[in-house]
Amino acid sequence: MTAAKQNWAVSRWPPTHRPALPSPAPSPMDQTGLGSGNSFPALIRKKRDGEKLRDEEIRHFVRAVTRGGLQEGQMGAMLMAIRLRGMDPDETLTLTREMAVSGRVLEWPDSWQRLLVDKHSTGGVGDKVSLPLAPALAACGCKVPMISGRGLGHTGGTLDKLESVPGFNVSQSPEQMRCILEQVGCCIVGQSEELVPADKVLYGLRDVTATVDSLPLITASILSKKAAEKVSALVLDVKFGSAALYTSLDSARTLAQSLVSGASLGLLAGGLCRGRRDESSTLGQRGGRGLRGGGSPCAGVRPQPISPGAGGSLLWQCGKAGSVGQGAARIAASLADGSALGKFQAMLQAQGVEAGVAQALCTGTEEQRYQVLGRARGQEELPAAQDGTVQRVEALPIAQVLHELGAGRTQKGQPINHHVGAELLVTVGQRVAKGSPWIRIHYDTPELSNDQRHTLQGALVLAGSEPFAPSCKVAEIILPQGSRSLEEVTGEQGLGSSQALLCSA
């Protein structure tokens, strides 16, 4: 369940620009890995007190994380020090570089150079765009080596959704990824001991140490994965609102600018598009990991609100479309004609799902999908407390209740309950009558508590106004330094940014 507004930035790099990820030359280190006279507690203290970390200190912190040389308490303390004191752009770039090269950096055939693309989101309650977008891009001729993540806090996680499918394996070696890209065109995998292992460790700790919203840690986590992929074009969806990592447009813009500056310093060869959604109100209609239709695998691949715009930007950047609008039309067509769904089914099988299971999920009946994924033990629909027109549905209260019911983690490595989820039965702008159901909760606990019902009822905001069409979900388009004008990007004079990017929404 994601939200309502978003901000994009678009740029394009020469196809031959593919910089390496150099690290500073190593210097003699003592057994702590931090240099003579230093210790890791001293390094924590240095950042705690607001001092800048040297390149070699950051490099050896990342190496110690990767090699298991630190206690979880020490790593958590460093994460909190970074969260409270921050990092300047140089520190953030060094952290990103070192995390990217903490494992293997992927290598691809020269013939794929212009075709390698990816998308990444800063996280929403449902966070459903990746599942339809990756196979849609593959259906349009792109190669998508997506290294994704699990849910952080109350936000949805792409890997968690995919792991609700029996047999789906998110751990793939670089060689296996290349084979899947050759056969299918897309894969969705997680961090591993081979791929950005430092991010795998720190990502899990951030989820349980209240450091999820740290700007340098978000930047390093996202861009390290994309740098390790060596993609040529990238779209980033940066959300804001009460249920997002950042609540305001200004703070989300700062994150987006941090992501762009990391790329512009030679970290990535490719273009960037950045999105923001007002995550205070829901964008999608369902949330949860295995709930049918919630952007989850059991619904197959269906168009999501920003899929065509995000995919259109990537097709334009890699030369598969003359404009963002033309690219969006191609993405929408692949979602409508079943070619994206075919790629999704092929990806499921390539990553370990039995053919019969993949077929049931993608083309089977609703009952066949539930036979594969299982059902929640209980469902409860909540009635509208009064007549009115839906002004918005607050995402955060719903996310918090789903988290309490088992859809999120409170401890590192804790399993997710894939059966927990929510279905919205109303849309923004719709007129509802008192007593009519507006949300359906799927749960495995004996029943919802009164406190949880009260929290959920507070998410529905009604007014006495007439029904209306929901407003556009794009808040802003940012063009980074050196990019082309919006008219050149869209290829259509006079179109506003939201129209250009969401022409098929």
Residue pairs with C-beta under 8 A, 6 or more apart in sequence:
1 124
1 125
1 126
1 156
1 282
1 283
1 284
1 285
1 286
1 287
1 294
1 395
1 398
1 399
1 422
1 424
2 124
2 125
2 126
2 127
2 128
2 129
2 156
2 239
2 277
2 279
2 282
2 283
2 284
2 305
2 395
3 124
3 125
3 239
3 241
3 243
3 244
3 277
3 278
3 279
3 280
3 281
3 282
3 283
3 395
3 473
4 241
4 277
4 278
4 279
4 280
4 281
4 282
4 283
4 392
4 428
4 470
4 471
4 473
5 240
5 241
5 276
5 277
5 278
5 472
5 473
5 474
5 475
6 237
6 238
6 239
6 275
6 276
6 277
6 278
6 306
6 473
6 474
6 475
6 476
7 238
7 249
7 252
7 253
7 256
7 274
7 275
7 276
7 474
7 475
7 476
7 477
7 478
8 235
8 273
8 274
8 275
8 309
8 313
8 474
8 476
8 477
8 478
8 497
8 501
9 256
9 260
9 272
9 273
9 274
9 477
9 478
9 479
9 480
9 483
10 271
10 272
10 273
10 313
10 317
10 324
10 477
10 479
10 480
10 483
10 484
10 489
11 260
11 271
11 272
11 479
11 480
11 482
11 483
11 484
12 233
12 271
12 316
12 317
12 483
12 484
13 232
13 269
13 270
13 271
15 113
15 114
15 232
15 319
16 113
17 269
18 113
18 230
18 232
18 269
19 266
19 267
19 269
21 97
21 100
21 101
21 105
21 227
21 267
22 97
23 55
23 59
23 97
23 98
23 101
24 55
24 56
24 59
26 56
26 59
27 35
27 56
28 35
28 36
29 35
29 56
29 60
30 36
30 37
30 38
32 38
32 39
32 40
33 60
33 63
33 64
33 69
34 40
34 42
34 43
34 57
34 60
34 61
35 56
35 57
35 60
38 57
40 61
40 64
40 70
40 74
41 74
43 53
43 57
43 61
43 78
44 74
44 77
44 78
44 81
46 53
46 57
47 53
47 78
47 81
47 82
47 85
48 77
48 81
48 84
48 85
49 85
50 85
52 88
52 90
52 91
53 61
53 87
53 91
55 94
58 91
58 94
58 95
58 98
59 94
59 98
61 78
62 95
62 98
62 99
62 102
62 198
63 69
63 98
63 102
64 70
65 75
65 102
65 198
65 201
65 202
66 102
66 103
66 197
66 198
66 201
72 205
72 412
75 201
75 202
75 205
76 205
76 209
76 211
79 202
79 205
79 206
79 209
79 211
79 214
79 217
80 209
80 210
80 211
82 211
82 214
82 216
82 217
83 210
83 211
83 213
83 214
83 217
86 214
86 215
86 216
87 95
87 216
89 258
89 261
91 216
92 215
92 216
92 219
92 220
92 258
92 262
93 262
93 265
93 267
95 216
95 220
96 219
96 220
96 223
96 224
96 227
96 262
96 267
97 224
97 227
97 267
98 198
99 196
99 198
99 199
99 202
99 220
99 221
99 224
100 196
100 223
100 224
100 225
100 227
100 228
100 267
101 228
102 196
102 197
102 198
102 199
102 224
103 192
103 193
103 194
103 195
103 196
103 197
103 198
103 228
104 174
104 194
104 195
104 228
105 227
105 228
105 230
106 145
106 174
106 177
106 178
106 195
106 228
106 229
106 230
107 174
107 230
108 116
108 143
108 145
108 178
108 181
108 230
112 143
112 181
113 232
114 232
114 318
114 319
115 141
115 142
115 143
115 232
115 318
115 320
116 142
116 143
116 144
116 145
116 229
116 230
116 231
116 232
116 233
116 318
117 137
117 142
117 143
117 144
117 231
117 232
117 233
117 234
117 235
117 270
117 314
117 317
117 318
118 144
118 145
118 146
118 226
118 229
118 231
118 233
118 234
118 235
119 129
119 130
119 133
119 134
119 146
119 234
119 235
119 236
119 237
119 310
119 311
119 314
120 148
120 222
120 225
120 226
120 234
120 235
120 236
120 237
121 127
121 129
121 130
121 236
121 237
121 238
121 239
121 275
122 218
122 222
122 236
122 237
122 238
122 239
122 244
122 245
122 246
122 252
122 255
123 151
123 152
123 153
123 155
123 156
123 239
123 244
123 245
124 155
124 156
124 239
124 243
124 244
124 277
124 279
124 283
124 395
125 154
125 155
125 156
125 243
125 279
125 282
125 287
125 395
125 396
125 398
125 399
125 402
126 156
126 282
126 283
126 284
126 286
126 287
126 288
126 294
126 295
127 151
127 155
127 156
127 157
127 158
127 295
128 156
128 161
128 284
128 294
128 295
128 296
128 304
129 237
129 295
129 304
129 306
129 307
129 310
130 146
130 148
130 158
130 188
131 158
131 161
131 162
131 188
131 295
131 296
131 297
131 301
131 344
132 295
132 301
132 302
132 303
132 304
132 307
132 335
132 340
132 344
133 304
133 307
133 310
133 311
133 331
134 144
134 146
134 186
134 188
134 344
134 347
135 185
135 186
135 301
135 340
135 341
135 342
135 343
135 344
135 347
136 301
136 307
136 311
136 331
136 334
136 335
136 340
136 343
137 144
137 185
137 186
137 311
137 314
137 315
137 331
138 144
138 184
138 185
138 186
138 340
138 343
138 347
139 185
139 334
139 339
139 340
139 342
139 343
140 311
140 315
140 320
140 327
140 330
140 331
140 334
141 185
141 320
142 185
142 186
142 314
142 315
142 318
142 320
143 181
143 185
143 186
144 181
144 185
144 186
144 187
145 177
145 181
145 186
145 187
145 189
145 229
145 231
146 158
146 186
146 187
146 188
146 189
146 229
147 189
147 190
147 191
147 195
147 196
147 225
147 226
147 228
147 229
148 157
148 158
148 159
148 170
148 188
148 189
148 190
149 157
149 158
149 159
149 190
149 191
149 203
149 221
149 225
150 157
150 159
150 160
150 190
150 203
150 204
150 207
150 409
151 157
151 160
151 207
151 407
151 408
151 409
151 416
152 203
152 206
152 207
152 212
152 245
153 207
153 212
153 403
153 408
154 243
154 396
154 399
154 400
154 402
154 403
154 408
155 243
155 244
155 245
155 399
156 287
156 289
156 295
157 289
157 416
158 188
159 170
159 188
159 190
160 289
160 416
160 418
161 289
161 290
161 295
161 296
161 297
162 168
162 170
162 188
162 297
163 170
163 289
163 416
163 418
164 289
164 290
164 296
164 297
164 298
164 373
164 418
165 297
165 298
165 348
165 353
165 357
165 361
165 372
165 373
166 353
166 354
166 357
166 372
167 352
167 353
167 354
167 357
168 297
168 348
168 351
168 352
168 353
169 351
169 352
170 188
170 189
170 190
170 351
171 189
171 190
171 192
172 180
172 187
172 189
172 192
172 351
173 194
174 194
174 195
177 187
177 189
179 350
180 186
180 187
180 347
180 350
180 351
181 187
183 346
183 350
184 343
184 346
184 347
184 350
185 343
186 343
186 347
187 347
187 350
187 351
188 347
188 351
189 195
189 351
190 200
191 197
191 199
191 200
191 203
191 225
192 200
193 200
195 225
195 228
196 224
196 225
196 228
198 224
199 220
199 221
199 224
199 225
202 217
202 221
203 221
204 412
204 413
205 211
205 412
206 212
206 214
206 217
206 221
207 409
207 412
208 409
208 410
208 411
208 412
211 217
212 218
212 245
213 245
213 246
215 254
215 255
215 258
216 258
218 245
218 255
219 255
219 258
219 259
219 262
222 236
222 259
223 259
223 262
223 263
223 267
223 268
226 234
226 268
227 267
227 268
230 269
231 268
231 269
231 270
232 269
232 270
232 317
232 318
233 270
233 271
233 314
233 317
233 318
234 263
234 268
234 270
234 271
234 272
234 273
234 314
235 272
235 273
235 274
235 275
235 310
235 313
235 314
236 256
236 259
236 272
236 273
236 274
236 275
237 274
237 275
237 276
237 277
237 306
237 310
238 252
238 255
238 256
238 259
238 274
238 275
238 276
239 245
239 246
239 252
239 275
239 276
239 277
239 279
240 246
240 247
240 248
240 249
240 251
240 252
240 276
240 277
240 278
240 279
240 475
241 247
241 277
241 278
241 279
241 280
241 281
241 395
242 279
242 280
242 394
242 395
242 396
243 279
243 280
243 394
243 395
243 396
243 399
244 252
244 277
244 279
245 255
246 252
246 254
246 255
249 276
249 475
249 476
252 276
253 276
253 476
253 478
256 274
256 276
256 478
257 478
259 272
259 274
260 272
260 274
260 478
260 480
262 268
263 270
263 272
264 480
264 481
264 482
270 317
271 313
271 317
271 483
272 480
273 310
273 313
273 314
273 317
274 478
275 306
275 310
275 474
276 475
276 476
277 283
277 306
277 473
277 475
278 473
278 475
279 395
280 392
280 394
280 395
280 396
281 392
281 393
281 394
281 395
281 428
282 392
282 393
282 394
282 395
282 398
282 424
283 305
283 473
284 294
284 295
284 304
284 305
284 424
285 293
285 294
285 423
285 424
285 427
286 293
286 294
286 295
286 296
286 421
286 422
286 423
286 424
287 294
287 398
287 399
287 402
287 407
287 421
287 422
288 294
288 296
288 402
288 407
288 418
288 419
288 420
288 421
288 422
288 442
289 296
289 407
289 416
289 417
289 418
289 420
289 421
290 296
290 297
290 298
290 373
290 374
290 418
290 419
290 421
291 298
291 419
291 420
291 421
291 422
291 423
291 442
292 298
292 299
292 366
292 369
292 370
292 373
293 299
293 302
293 423
294 421
294 423
295 304
296 421
297 344
297 348
297 361
298 361
298 369
298 370
298 372
298 373
299 369
300 341
300 344
300 345
300 361
300 362
300 363
301 335
301 340
301 341
301 343
301 344
301 362
302 335
303 332
303 335
303 336
303 504
305 473
305 502
305 505
306 473
306 474
306 501
306 502
306 505
307 331
307 332
307 335
308 328
308 329
308 331
308 332
308 335
308 502
308 503
308 504
308 505
309 324
309 328
309 474
309 500
309 501
309 502
309 503
309 504
309 505
310 501
311 327
311 328
311 330
311 331
312 321
312 323
312 324
312 325
312 326
312 327
312 328
312 329
312 330
312 331
312 501
312 503
313 324
313 327
313 489
313 501
314 327
315 321
315 326
315 327
315 330
315 331
316 322
316 323
316 324
316 326
316 327
316 489
316 491
320 327
320 330
321 327
321 330
322 491
323 489
323 490
323 491
323 492
324 489
324 490
324 491
324 500
324 501
325 490
325 491
325 492
325 495
325 500
325 503
326 491
328 501
328 502
328 503
328 504
329 503
329 504
331 504
332 504
334 340
335 341
341 362
341 363
344 362
345 358
345 359
345 361
345 362
345 363
348 357
348 358
348 361
348 362
349 355
349 358
353 361
357 372
360 368
360 369
360 371
360 372
361 369
361 372
361 373
364 372
373 418
373 419
374 418
374 419
375 419
375 442
376 419
376 420
376 421
376 442
376 443
376 444
377 419
377 443
377 444
377 445
378 442
378 443
378 444
378 445
378 446
378 447
379 440
379 441
379 442
379 443
380 440
380 441
380 443
380 447
380 448
381 425
381 437
381 439
381 440
381 441
382 437
382 438
382 439
382 441
382 453
382 456
382 457
383 434
383 435
383 436
383 437
383 438
384 426
384 432
384 433
384 434
384 435
384 436
384 437
384 438
384 460
384 462
385 434
385 457
385 460
385 462
386 434
386 462
387 431
387 432
387 433
387 434
387 462
388 431
388 432
388 462
388 463
388 464
389 429
389 430
389 431
389 432
389 462
389 463
389 464
389 465
389 466
389 467
389 468
390 426
390 427
390 428
390 429
390 430
390 431
390 432
390 438
390 460
390 461
390 462
391 428
391 461
391 462
391 463
391 465
392 428
392 461
393 424
393 426
393 428
393 439
393 459
393 460
393 461
394 458
394 459
394 460
394 461
395 459
396 459
397 455
397 456
397 458
397 459
398 422
398 439
398 456
398 459
400 455
401 422
401 441
401 448
401 452
401 455
401 456
402 408
402 420
402 421
402 422
404 452
405 417
405 420
405 441
405 443
405 444
405 445
405 452
406 416
406 417
406 420
406 444
406 445
407 416
407 417
407 420
407 421
408 416
409 416
417 444
419 442
419 443
419 444
420 442
420 443
420 444
421 441
421 442
422 439
422 440
422 441
422 442
423 439
423 440
423 442
424 438
424 439
425 437
425 438
425 439
425 440
426 432
426 438
426 439
426 460
427 470
428 470
429 467
429 468
429 469
429 470
430 467
431 466
431 467
432 438
432 462
438 460
439 456
439 459
439 460
441 448
441 456
448 456
472 498
472 499
472 502
473 498
473 502
473 505
474 497
474 498
474 501
474 502
476 497
477 486
477 497
477 498
477 500
477 501
479 485
479 486
479 489
483 489
486 497
486 500
487 493
487 494
487 495
489 500
490 500
492 500
495 503
